[in-house]
Every structure is written in C-alpha cells, then in structure tokens.
Amino acid sequence: MIRVGIVGASGYAGGELIRLLVGHEGVNITVLVSRTHAGKPVAQVYPGYYGYDLPHFQELSVAELADRCDLLFVAAPSGAAWPWIEDLISMNPEIKIIDIGSDLRLKDPLLYQEWYGYVHGAPELLCESVYGLTELYAEDISNARLVANPGCYPTATILAFAPLVRFGVVRMNSIIVNALSGVSGAGRTVGQGYHFPECNENMRAYGLLRHRHIPEIEQELTAIARIGGHDEAVNLSFTPHLVPLNRGILVTGYADFRDLGVSLETSGLTEVYESFYEGKKFVRILPPAEIPQTKAVAGSNYCDISVRVDERTGRVLVMSAIDNLVKGAAGQALQNMNLMFGEPDDKGLTSAPLWP
Ligand SMILES: NC(=O)c1ccc[n+]([C@@H]2O[C@H](COP(=O)([O-])OP(=O)(O)OC[C@H]3O[C@@H](n4cnc5c(N)ncnc54)[C@H](OP(=O)(O)O)[C@@H]3O)[C@@H](O)[C@H]2O)c1
C-alpha cells in the first residue's frame, strides 16, 4: 500500500483527492493536513465522509509528513509549498511529491515574480520537477520524484492544441483561447464575487490579459512545438470566464493555419488528433458531429476534444471539456501517482461521468 498524505486536504482539490483515493485499492491515506480544521474529523468539513475510516485533519508538520508518507499531494495556494519541500526531501529523500498548486510548474523562476508577484525561493525544485501532463510525459513522470500537476485551464488548453503545435499546422503566435470555468475552480475560500447571488445567473470574464495560467500554457505549448522541430515560441491570447456551474471547464480556441500547401479538412484533422492521442484513454476525440460539453465529463477524468477546419477564414476551431477538479486537478494527480508507482494510469479512475 502506498502511504499517502494531502496538504490542503480541506480545500476543493484536496477534497476531490480524498474522494478518488478512497476508491483506489492500493492506497492508505495516512495524513490529512488542514491548519484551520486541525483536530476535526473529515466528515465535519465534508459531510459525505460520515462512516469512512479516515484520519482527522491535522496541523502541517514536515517531520510527520516525511515519516508517514511515501507520496504527498500538495493542494494548497500558490507559494505555500516551496518553502518546506526541500526540508521534506532532506528528511525523506525517497518521498514523492505531486504539487497540484503552481509551485513546481514554471521552469523560469523569474516568471513567478512577473505573473504571481513573489520571488520563488527554491528554483532548484523547478529544475527537477516534471510537468505532469500524463498523456504527453508518461515516461518522465514514471521516473520522477517531483511532479508539477498542470493547472486546470492549462490541461484543457494544452491537450486541445498539442497536436496543432507539435505538427506545426498553425501559426504559433495566432492562438486565441476563450475558456469558461465553474465556480469550484476558485476554491472553497473565495470572495464576494463568488457568492451564490453574485455568480448565479451571471457570466463574466476575469484575469484579463494577465491570468497566471498564460505563462504555463505558453511554456508547455512552446516545448511541444520544439519537440516537433518548430522553433517559434507560442504566444497566446487567453481570456477566462466564470460561469454558474459547480464543476467544468470548456475551452474554445482558434488559430490561423500556416500555409502548408495542402488543403485540410475537418475529417482529416480529426484523424490526426485520433492518432496523436491513440492509446490515451482519458482523451476522447469526438467525431465531427459531436461537440464537447462539461456534463459529458463531469466527475470523470476525461478530456473531450473536437476540432474543425474553418475553410472560410483559414482558421482552426478546437474545443475541449474537462472537469476542473478531476482531469484538471485530483484525477490527473492520481494518474501521475499511478505512473510514479508503476501502476496503470487509470487505476482508481475508471468511474463513468455523472449525468445529469
Ligand atoms: N479548484 C480547482 O479546480 C483547481 C484545479 C487545479 C488546481 N488547483 C490548485 O489547487 C490548489 C488548491 O486549490 P483549491 O481550489 O482546493 O483551493 P481551496 O479550496 O481554497 O483550498 C486550499 C487549501 O489549502 C490550505 N492552505 C491554505 N493556505 C495554506 C498554506 N499556506 N499552507 C498549507 N496549506 C494551506 C487550506 O487549508 P488550511 O488553510 O485549513 O490549511 C485549504 O485546504 C491551488 O493552488 C489551486 O490553484 C485548483
């Protein structure tokens, strides 16, 4: 049994991890950290866990995490993990860590200053960490000690655009993404704009031009383009919107086709996507007659993708849908944990989406 701890266990991403982990046969949850709820049973914070045999929430003790965990998930806000990860590793060099937050994601430490507004104090962690987009980096993840679990918008956006940039089909500086997210994407502790009367029956954009996920998406799509031999950096316009859903992210993206000297059709491009994601069971390439929707992936680890060639404008239209708390957070983290312990990546993740 893998002994697993969660820091940030009382938040939405941490709570979703508990939900998935209790259905995973190879795991023993040993430590659940929540500073606010230390000492309380989990069911007092998440009533759905009445009757489950889980440890009580406790304070953050790095020594205890080192002693009682083979793997630690960190589901805490940005900047909360890097200050003690090095201590944890020095106490237990064998421990594996998956950060669902953003402390291990960006390779250039200066980007933290620019986009997150703080100085990242442990840049060597960024050199070691592997970007945990399971479908693209399974082998590296299998050998990793530190995994940066991708953000929710980046997961949906990168999976949608990866084949296009890998094969150099689009102009790298022409990508435009509009993304919609349900309210759980903002976490459990949020401000006034997220209260029911303010976000129900309402839709609004936020994070205009400066959303923190932009450098992450650009970093990763640029890396994928380079693998394909295309040196141009990806430069992205990205606008997220808050919509009155509990869960779900829907990405609608566009880019200009490069002049390849051949005419592309939707059916042919769909086949390119199918072959790119062949064998990746959590990425479903929908046939041209279907359109991704959040309800079709709710509660599951799927990312549904659909692509169209717009011959009239010379642009591609690509859409993707995920559950932000599953493929966008806890589900992908579990996929990564499975790979890091030599298990099939879908272990504990096979339940079908909820409908309705
Ligand atoms: N929600 C999503 O859809 C989603 C998707 C992908 C990634 N993420 C990322 O996952 C992380 C957690 O998000 P969330 O939505 O679960 O947020 P949340 O609901 O607000 O929960 C945050 C958790 O972190 C703990 N925490 C806060 N400050 C901490 C600190 N300094 N040190 C240790 N623990 C701390 C909180 O508990 P205590 O204060 O009681 O300790 C709480 O359990 C964030 O980095 C977020 O960006 C979220």
The ligand as an SDF file (V2000), in Angstrom:
LIG
                    3D

 48 52  0  0  0  0  0  0  0  0999 V2000
  -10.1590   24.2200   -7.6670 N   0  0  0  0  0  0  0  0  0  0  0  0
   -9.6910   23.7770   -8.8050 C   0  0  0  0  0  0  0  0  0  0  0  0
  -10.4550   23.4850   -9.7560 O   0  0  0  0  0  0  0  0  0  0  0  0
   -8.2120   23.5930   -9.0160 C   0  0  0  0  0  0  0  0  0  0  0  0
   -7.7890   22.9640  -10.1880 C   0  0  0  0  0  0  0  0  0  0  0  0
   -6.4100   22.8010  -10.4020 C   0  0  0  0  0  0  0  0  0  0  0  0
   -5.5070   23.2790   -9.4740 C   0  0  0  0  0  0  0  0  0  0  0  0
   -5.9640   23.9100   -8.3610 N   0  0  0  0  0  0  0  0  0  0  0  0
   -4.9620   24.4040   -7.4280 C   0  0  0  0  0  0  0  0  0  0  0  0
   -5.0180   23.5930   -6.2570 O   0  0  0  0  0  0  0  0  0  0  0  0
   -4.6820   24.3870   -5.1210 C   0  0  0  0  0  0  0  0  0  0  0  0
   -5.8320   24.2930   -4.1240 C   0  0  0  0  0  0  0  0  0  0  0  0
   -6.9850   24.8030   -4.7770 O   0  0  0  0  0  0  0  0  0  0  0  0
   -8.4230   24.6470   -4.1350 P   0  0  0  0  0  0  0  0  0  0  0  0
   -9.3620   25.0490   -5.2000 O   0  0  0  0  0  0  0  0  0  0  0  0
   -8.5700   23.3040   -3.4920 O   0  0  0  0  0  0  0  0  0  0  0  0
   -8.3640   25.7780   -3.0190 O   0  0  0  0  0  0  0  0  0  0  0  0
   -9.1940   25.8690   -1.6270 P   0  0  0  0  0  0  0  0  0  0  0  0
  -10.4860   25.1610   -1.7690 O   0  0  0  0  0  0  0  0  0  0  0  0
   -9.1870   27.2950   -1.2560 O   0  0  0  0  0  0  0  0  0  0  0  0
   -8.2790   25.0420   -0.6250 O   0  0  0  0  0  0  0  0  0  0  0  0
   -6.9830   25.4430   -0.2710 C   0  0  0  0  0  0  0  0  0  0  0  0
   -6.4320   24.5120    0.7990 C   0  0  0  0  0  0  0  0  0  0  0  0
   -5.0890   24.8870    1.0790 O   0  0  0  0  0  0  0  0  0  0  0  0
   -4.9100   25.0180    2.5010 C   0  0  0  0  0  0  0  0  0  0  0  0
   -3.9470   26.1100    2.6950 N   0  0  0  0  0  0  0  0  0  0  0  0
   -4.1460   27.4370    2.5220 C   0  0  0  0  0  0  0  0  0  0  0  0
   -3.0010   28.1150    2.7450 N   0  0  0  0  0  0  0  0  0  0  0  0
   -2.0610   27.1940    3.0700 C   0  0  0  0  0  0  0  0  0  0  0  0
   -0.6730   27.2680    3.4020 C   0  0  0  0  0  0  0  0  0  0  0  0
   -0.0220   28.4340    3.4370 N   0  0  0  0  0  0  0  0  0  0  0  0
   -0.0180   26.1180    3.6870 N   0  0  0  0  0  0  0  0  0  0  0  0
   -0.6670   24.9290    3.6390 C   0  0  0  0  0  0  0  0  0  0  0  0
   -1.9630   24.7900    3.3370 N   0  0  0  0  0  0  0  0  0  0  0  0
   -2.6550   25.9150    3.0390 C   0  0  0  0  0  0  0  0  0  0  0  0
   -6.2930   25.2950    3.0480 C   0  0  0  0  0  0  0  0  0  0  0  0
   -6.4880   24.7270    4.3230 O   0  0  0  0  0  0  0  0  0  0  0  0
   -5.9690   25.3840    5.6850 P   0  0  0  0  0  0  0  0  0  0  0  0
   -5.8880   26.8770    5.4420 O   0  0  0  0  0  0  0  0  0  0  0  0
   -7.0140   24.9790    6.6700 O   0  0  0  0  0  0  0  0  0  0  0  0
   -4.6460   24.7350    5.9410 O   0  0  0  0  0  0  0  0  0  0  0  0
   -7.1880   24.5130    2.0850 C   0  0  0  0  0  0  0  0  0  0  0  0
   -7.3180   23.1770    2.4990 O   0  0  0  0  0  0  0  0  0  0  0  0
   -4.4430   25.8030   -5.6330 C   0  0  0  0  0  0  0  0  0  0  0  0
   -3.0770   26.0140   -5.8440 O   0  0  0  0  0  0  0  0  0  0  0  0
   -5.1940   25.8260   -6.9480 C   0  0  0  0  0  0  0  0  0  0  0  0
   -4.6810   26.7580   -7.8580 O   0  0  0  0  0  0  0  0  0  0  0  0
   -7.2940   24.0620   -8.0990 C   0  0  0  0  0  0  0  0  0  0  0  0
  1  2  1  0
  2  3  2  0
  2  4  1  0
  4  5  1  0
  4 48  2  0
  5  6  2  0
  6  7  1  0
  7  8  2  0
  8  9  1  0
  8 48  1  0
  9 10  1  0
  9 46  1  0
 10 11  1  0
 11 12  1  0
 11 44  1  0
 12 13  1  0
 13 14  1  0
 14 15  2  0
 14 16  1  0
 14 17  1  0
 17 18  1  0
 18 19  2  0
 18 20  1  0
 18 21  1  0
 21 22  1  0
 22 23  1  0
 23 24  1  0
 23 42  1  0
 24 25  1  0
 25 26  1  0
 25 36  1  0
 26 27  1  0
 26 35  1  0
 27 28  2  0
 28 29  1  0
 29 30  1  0
 29 35  2  0
 30 31  1  0
 30 32  2  0
 32 33  1  0
 33 34  2  0
 34 35  1  0
 36 37  1  0
 36 42  1  0
 37 38  1  0
 38 39  2  0
 38 40  1  0
 38 41  1  0
 42 43  1  0
 44 45  1  0
 44 46  1  0
 46 47  1  0
M  CHG  2   8   1  16  -1
M  END
$$$$
